[in-house]
Amino acid sequence: MEYDIDIRFLGGSDKVGSLGMLFHTNGKQILFDYGMTPSKPPTLPLPAPPVDMVFLSHAHLDHSGMIPALCEGGNIPIYTTNLSNLIANLLHKDSLKIAKMEGYAPPYTQQDIKCSKDHYRDIRAKGSIKSDGLEFRFHDAGHIPGSVMIEVIGSSRFLFTGDFNTVDTYLVNGTKPVSCDVLCMEGTYAGREHPKERGELEKEFRDKIDEVIIRGGVVVLPAFAVSRSQEIIMMLSKMGLNMWFDGMGRKVAKLYMKYHEYLKSPEEFKKAMNKVNLVHSDQGRKKALNADVIITSSGMMDGGPVLHYMSKLKNDPKSAVFLTGYQVEGTNSRMLVEKGKLDFFGVVEDVNCAVDYFDFSGHAGHSELISFAERCNPEKIILMHSDHRDALAGPLRDFAEVITPLTGEPVHL
């Protein structure tokens, strides 16, 4: 039996962030991801209509951040890995706390967060579920532990990638192409290659850290709590450094230890974590200021312990802050890169220590996106979650029809 497919993006089609995609086929209305962009104030997707089920590719806020708002729609099953469920719950609670601190209207309540947690249904990469003539298969996305790509099999094969990476990292192996008729693919790095080969970038990163330590400084590494901070710990674990770890990333690391089946090498991760000092108190933060390296949240420097450390080290020319992830426009870390200043809880001050940026992305680069798409061998490609879709659309049209819908625009497949 032939099933028509209709899709509509509620957010994240022509922008990175706030991703949400409605998918209608065989009488079922399905929502893939429902996130927010952690800007100031947060950017939200369009309101979601009633849906039958939700699939969450992974826990990062730009994919999971608005999931609790769906609870008003009733008992909707939310399918994701148990690790993504638990990490998303941490991030939802933190988002509510930040909204109250910053004076933003919270998009949901504590009760909504509790409700959403109760609606999660566990899935596994390489597993599948069936519902009303449709089969849903799940594939490792290679992005962060617990991340999946979702394949919908009806009269055709539809693959929703979420965020994905084809390169092996310390935490997870890169993903592999999945043969499909329609590929709905993220394009975060459309038009951009990763500036250096991963091994070369890591060597430069370690060398720069050594330079700071030799001159008697401290390296502050603001890092995303989910995946990036743990990746960096593994990256630096064999350097013999005095490393301290602060912020929400500690809770995420604990979940990684518990749900170690999502890691490429649980033993290596455990060894790396055993070499890190965890900050649990104000006294610990004082000790951390004498460290070689401080790894701490938030990755975009909009809150968390990183501002405490930067307030102490911002005028130390021997010390440095090394950014390790993308800085969203309007965030504190973006202001640091562009203007050499930081907002310390309402007071903007100059930063006189060294500042550098290292592109440790968990996304496929431009050439990797094209190669992945070609090997999936689709008839149609829907580009999403990208600020520069046109840069990808041209090369992809050599082997498939390319669709670039706007937010709210209905697309019939």
C-alpha positions as CSV (number, residue, x, y, z in Angstrom):
1,M,0.0,0.0,0.0
2,E,1.3,3.5,-0.9
3,Y,1.6,6.0,1.9
4,D,1.9,9.7,1.1
5,I,4.3,11.7,3.3
6,D,3.7,15.3,4.4
7,I,6.3,17.2,6.5
8,R,6.4,20.6,8.1
9,F,9.2,22.1,10.1
10,L,8.2,23.9,13.3
11,G,11.8,25.2,13.6
12,G,15.3,24.5,12.6
13,S,14.8,24.2,8.9
14,D,16.9,27.2,7.6
15,K,18.7,27.8,10.9
16,V,20.8,25.8,13.3
17,G,18.7,25.3,16.5
18,S,15.1,24.9,17.7
19,L,14.6,21.9,15.5
20,G,11.2,20.3,15.2
21,M,9.7,18.4,12.2
22,L,6.1,17.2,11.8
23,F,5.8,14.0,9.8
24,H,2.4,12.8,8.6
25,T,1.8,9.5,6.9
26,N,-0.7,6.7,7.0
27,G,-3.0,8.7,9.3
28,K,-0.2,9.2,11.9
29,Q,1.1,12.6,13.0
30,I,4.7,12.2,14.3
31,L,7.1,14.8,15.7
32,F,10.8,14.4,15.3
33,D,12.7,16.4,17.9
34,Y,11.4,19.6,19.5
35,G,14.2,21.9,20.7
36,M,15.1,25.4,21.7
37,T,18.1,27.6,20.9
38,P,19.9,28.7,24.1
39,S,20.2,32.4,23.0
40,K,19.2,35.4,25.1
41,P,16.2,35.0,25.4
42,P,15.9,31.4,24.0
43,T,14.5,31.0,20.5
44,L,11.5,28.7,20.5
45,P,9.9,26.7,17.6
46,L,6.3,27.1,16.5
47,P,3.7,25.5,18.8
48,A,3.2,21.8,18.1
49,P,-0.3,20.5,17.1
50,P,-1.6,17.2,18.6
51,V,0.7,14.3,17.7
52,D,0.5,10.6,18.1
53,M,4.2,10.0,19.0
54,V,7.5,11.8,19.3
55,F,11.0,10.6,18.4
56,L,14.0,12.4,20.0
57,S,17.3,11.9,18.2
58,H,19.4,13.1,21.2
59,A,19.5,15.2,24.3
60,H,21.1,18.5,23.2
61,L,18.8,21.4,24.0
62,D,18.4,22.5,20.3
63,H,16.7,19.1,19.8
64,S,15.1,18.3,23.2
65,G,14.6,21.6,24.9
66,M,10.8,22.0,24.3
67,I,9.8,18.3,24.8
68,P,8.2,19.1,28.2
69,A,5.8,21.6,26.5
70,L,4.2,18.6,24.7
71,C,2.8,17.3,27.9
72,E,-0.3,19.6,27.6
73,G,-1.2,17.4,24.6
74,G,-1.8,14.3,26.8
75,N,-0.1,11.0,27.2
76,I,2.1,11.1,24.1
77,P,4.9,8.4,23.9
78,I,8.4,9.9,23.5
79,Y,10.8,7.4,21.9
80,T,14.5,7.9,22.6
81,T,17.4,6.0,24.3
82,N,17.3,5.8,28.1
83,L,20.6,7.8,28.2
84,S,19.1,10.7,26.1
85,N,16.0,10.6,28.3
86,L,18.0,11.1,31.5
87,I,20.3,13.8,30.1
88,A,17.4,15.7,28.5
89,N,15.7,15.7,31.9
90,L,18.8,17.3,33.5
91,L,18.9,20.0,30.7
92,H,15.2,20.7,31.1
93,K,15.5,21.4,34.8
94,D,18.6,23.6,34.1
95,S,16.7,25.6,31.4
96,L,13.9,26.3,33.9
97,K,16.4,27.5,36.4
98,I,18.1,29.8,33.9
99,A,14.8,31.2,32.7
100,K,13.9,32.2,36.3
101,M,17.4,33.7,36.9
102,E,17.4,35.7,33.6
103,G,13.8,36.8,33.9
104,Y,12.5,34.9,30.8
105,A,9.0,33.5,30.8
106,P,9.5,29.7,31.2
107,P,8.1,27.7,28.4
108,Y,7.0,24.9,30.7
109,T,6.7,24.0,34.4
110,Q,8.4,21.5,36.7
111,Q,5.3,19.4,36.5
112,D,5.7,19.4,32.7
113,I,9.3,18.1,33.1
114,K,8.2,15.4,35.4
115,C,5.3,14.5,33.1
116,S,7.6,14.2,30.0
117,K,10.0,12.0,31.9
118,D,7.2,9.6,32.6
119,H,6.2,9.4,28.9
120,Y,9.6,8.3,27.6
121,R,9.8,4.9,25.9
122,D,13.2,3.3,25.6
123,I,14.7,2.5,22.2
124,R,18.1,1.0,21.2
125,A,20.4,1.7,18.3
126,K,20.1,-1.3,15.9
127,G,16.6,-1.9,17.3
128,S,13.2,-1.2,15.8
129,I,9.5,-0.8,16.7
130,K,6.3,-1.3,14.6
131,S,3.1,0.7,14.7
132,D,0.1,0.7,12.4
133,G,1.8,-0.5,9.3
134,L,5.1,1.5,9.8
135,E,8.4,0.2,11.1
136,F,10.9,2.5,12.8
137,R,14.5,1.5,12.9
138,F,17.2,3.2,14.9
139,H,20.9,3.7,13.9
140,D,23.8,5.1,15.8
141,A,24.3,8.7,14.8
142,G,28.0,9.0,15.9
143,H,27.2,12.5,17.4
144,I,27.2,11.9,21.1
145,P,26.5,8.8,23.3
146,G,22.9,7.8,23.0
147,S,22.2,9.7,19.7
148,V,20.3,8.0,17.0
149,M,19.1,8.5,13.4
150,I,15.5,7.3,12.9
151,E,14.5,5.4,9.8
152,V,10.7,5.2,8.9
153,I,9.8,2.2,6.7
154,G,6.4,2.3,5.0
155,S,5.9,2.1,1.2
156,S,9.3,4.0,1.1
157,R,12.2,4.5,3.4
158,F,12.7,7.9,5.1
159,L,15.8,8.7,7.2
160,F,15.8,11.5,9.7
161,T,19.5,12.0,10.7
162,G,19.2,14.4,13.7
163,D,22.8,15.5,14.2
164,F,25.4,13.1,13.1
165,N,29.1,12.6,12.6
166,T,31.0,10.2,10.3
167,V,34.3,10.5,12.1
168,D,35.3,8.4,15.2
169,T,35.8,10.4,18.4
170,Y,36.9,9.3,21.9
171,L,33.4,8.7,23.0
172,V,31.6,7.1,20.0
173,N,32.3,5.7,16.6
174,G,31.2,7.6,13.5
175,T,27.9,6.6,11.8
176,K,27.5,4.8,8.5
177,P,25.2,5.6,5.6
178,V,21.7,4.1,5.5
179,S,20.1,3.3,2.2
180,C,16.9,5.3,1.8
181,D,14.4,6.9,-0.6
182,V,14.2,10.2,1.2
183,L,17.0,11.6,3.3
184,C,16.2,14.3,5.8
185,M,19.7,15.5,6.7
186,E,21.2,18.1,9.0
187,G,23.6,20.6,7.4
188,T,25.2,22.4,10.4
189,Y,28.6,22.5,8.6
190,A,27.2,23.2,5.1
191,G,29.8,25.3,3.2
192,R,32.4,24.7,6.0
193,E,35.1,22.1,6.3
194,H,36.6,21.3,9.6
195,P,39.8,23.5,9.5
196,K,42.1,20.7,10.4
197,E,42.3,16.9,10.4
198,R,41.2,15.8,13.9
199,G,44.6,14.4,15.0
200,E,46.4,17.6,13.9
201,L,43.9,19.8,15.8
202,E,44.3,17.7,18.9
203,K,48.1,18.1,18.8
204,E,47.8,21.8,18.4
205,F,45.4,21.9,21.3
206,R,47.7,20.0,23.6
207,D,50.7,22.1,22.5
208,K,48.8,25.3,23.3
209,I,47.9,24.0,26.7
210,D,51.5,23.1,27.4
211,E,52.6,26.7,26.5
212,V,50.2,28.2,29.0
213,I,51.3,25.8,31.8
214,I,55.0,26.4,31.1
215,R,54.5,30.1,31.5
216,G,52.7,29.6,34.8
217,G,49.1,30.1,33.8
218,V,45.9,28.2,34.1
219,V,43.8,27.0,31.1
220,V,40.1,27.5,31.4
221,L,38.1,25.2,29.1
222,P,34.4,26.2,28.9
223,A,32.8,23.0,27.5
224,F,29.3,21.8,26.8
225,A,28.1,19.6,29.7
226,V,26.9,16.9,27.3
227,S,29.7,15.1,25.5
228,R,32.2,17.9,24.8
229,S,33.6,18.1,28.3
230,Q,33.9,14.3,28.6
231,E,35.5,14.2,25.2
232,I,38.1,16.7,26.3
233,I,38.9,14.9,29.5
234,M,39.7,11.7,27.4
235,M,41.7,13.8,25.0
236,L,43.9,15.2,27.7
237,S,44.0,12.2,30.1
238,K,47.5,11.0,29.1
239,M,49.2,14.4,29.5
240,G,49.7,14.0,33.3
241,L,47.9,17.3,34.0
242,N,46.4,18.6,37.2
243,M,42.8,18.7,35.8
244,W,39.7,19.9,37.7
245,F,36.1,19.3,36.4
246,D,33.2,21.5,37.5
247,G,29.6,22.1,36.5
248,M,26.8,19.9,35.1
249,G,29.2,17.9,33.0
250,R,30.0,15.9,36.2
251,K,26.4,14.6,36.3
252,V,26.5,13.7,32.6
253,A,29.8,11.9,33.1
254,K,28.2,9.9,36.0
255,L,25.4,8.8,33.6
256,Y,28.0,7.8,31.0
257,M,29.6,5.6,33.5
258,K,26.3,4.0,34.5
259,Y,25.1,3.6,30.9
260,H,28.5,2.6,29.5
261,E,27.0,0.5,26.7
262,Y,26.7,3.8,24.7
263,L,30.4,4.5,24.9
264,K,33.1,3.3,22.4
265,S,35.5,2.3,25.2
266,P,34.0,2.3,28.7
267,E,37.3,1.2,30.2
268,E,39.2,4.1,28.7
269,F,36.5,6.5,29.8
270,K,36.7,5.2,33.4
271,K,40.5,5.6,33.4
272,A,40.3,9.1,32.1
273,M,37.7,10.1,34.7
274,N,39.9,8.7,37.5
275,K,42.6,11.2,36.6
276,V,40.3,14.2,37.1
277,N,39.6,16.1,40.3
278,L,35.9,16.9,40.7
279,V,34.8,20.2,42.2
280,H,32.0,19.8,44.8
281,S,32.3,22.9,46.9
282,D,33.6,26.5,47.1
283,Q,36.7,25.1,48.7
284,G,37.2,22.9,45.6
285,R,36.9,26.0,43.4
286,K,39.7,27.7,45.3
287,K,41.9,24.6,44.8
288,A,41.0,24.4,41.1
289,L,42.5,27.9,40.6
290,N,45.9,26.3,41.1
291,A,45.2,23.7,38.5
292,D,46.8,23.3,35.1
293,V,43.4,22.9,33.4
294,I,39.8,23.7,34.5
295,I,37.0,22.1,32.5
296,T,33.7,23.7,33.3
297,S,30.3,24.7,32.1
298,S,28.7,26.5,30.6
299,G,30.1,26.0,27.1
300,M,28.8,29.4,25.9
301,M,29.8,31.1,29.2
302,D,26.3,32.4,29.9
303,G,26.3,31.0,33.4
304,G,27.7,28.3,35.6
305,P,31.1,28.0,37.3
306,V,33.0,29.3,34.3
307,L,32.2,32.9,35.2
308,H,33.6,32.4,38.7
309,Y,36.9,31.2,37.3
310,M,37.1,33.9,34.6
311,S,36.4,36.6,37.2
312,K,39.6,35.4,39.0
313,L,41.8,34.9,35.9
314,K,40.5,37.4,33.3
315,N,43.4,39.8,33.9
316,D,46.2,37.2,34.2
317,P,48.2,37.4,31.0
318,K,49.8,34.0,31.7
319,S,46.4,32.3,31.7
320,A,44.1,31.5,28.9
321,V,40.5,30.5,28.0
322,F,40.2,28.0,25.1
323,L,36.8,27.7,23.5
324,T,36.0,24.2,22.2
325,G,32.5,24.6,20.6
326,Y,30.3,26.7,18.5
327,Q,29.3,30.1,20.0
328,V,25.7,31.0,19.2
329,E,25.1,34.6,18.3
330,G,24.2,36.7,21.3
331,T,26.0,34.5,23.9
332,N,28.8,35.5,26.3
333,S,31.4,33.4,24.5
334,R,30.5,35.0,21.2
335,M,31.1,38.4,22.7
336,L,34.4,37.2,24.1
337,V,35.6,36.1,20.6
338,E,34.3,39.2,18.8
339,K,35.0,42.0,21.4
340,G,37.3,40.5,24.1
341,K,34.7,41.1,26.8
342,L,32.5,39.1,29.1
343,D,29.3,39.8,30.9
344,F,29.7,39.0,34.6
345,F,26.1,38.9,35.8
346,G,25.2,42.3,34.2
347,V,28.6,43.9,34.4
348,V,30.6,43.8,31.1
349,E,34.4,43.7,31.6
350,D,37.4,43.4,29.4
351,V,39.2,40.0,29.3
352,N,43.0,40.3,29.2
353,C,44.1,36.7,29.3
354,A,44.7,34.8,26.1
355,V,41.7,33.6,24.1
356,D,41.7,30.9,21.5
357,Y,39.2,28.6,19.7
358,F,39.5,25.0,18.7
359,D,36.8,23.4,16.4
360,F,36.1,20.1,18.2
361,S,32.7,19.6,16.5
362,G,30.5,16.5,16.7
363,H,29.1,17.2,13.3
364,A,30.1,16.0,9.8
365,G,31.9,18.6,7.8
366,H,30.8,19.8,4.3
367,S,32.6,17.1,2.3
368,E,31.5,14.4,4.8
369,L,27.9,15.5,4.5
370,I,28.0,15.2,0.7
371,S,29.7,11.8,0.9
372,F,27.2,10.5,3.4
373,A,24.3,11.7,1.4
374,E,25.6,10.1,-1.8
375,R,26.2,6.8,-0.2
376,C,22.6,6.8,1.3
377,N,21.5,6.8,-2.4
378,P,18.3,8.7,-1.9
379,E,15.9,10.0,-4.6
380,K,15.1,13.1,-2.5
381,I,17.1,15.0,0.1
382,I,15.5,17.4,2.6
383,L,18.1,19.8,4.1
384,M,17.5,21.1,7.6
385,H,19.2,22.5,10.6
386,S,21.5,24.7,8.6
387,D,22.4,28.4,8.1
388,H,23.9,27.8,4.7
389,R,21.8,25.1,2.9
390,D,22.5,26.6,-0.6
391,A,26.2,25.6,-0.2
392,L,25.1,22.0,0.1
393,A,22.2,22.0,-2.3
394,G,24.3,22.5,-5.5
395,P,26.6,19.5,-5.1
396,L,23.7,17.3,-3.8
397,R,21.6,18.0,-6.9
398,D,24.2,16.1,-8.9
399,F,22.5,12.8,-7.7
400,A,19.2,13.7,-6.0
401,E,16.3,16.1,-5.9
402,V,17.0,18.6,-3.1
403,I,14.2,20.3,-1.0
404,T,14.9,23.2,1.3
405,P,11.6,24.0,3.1
406,L,11.2,27.1,5.3
407,T,9.8,27.0,8.8
408,G,6.0,26.4,8.7
409,E,6.0,25.5,5.0
410,P,4.1,22.3,4.1
411,V,6.0,19.8,1.9
412,H,4.3,16.9,0.2
413,L,6.5,14.0,-0.8
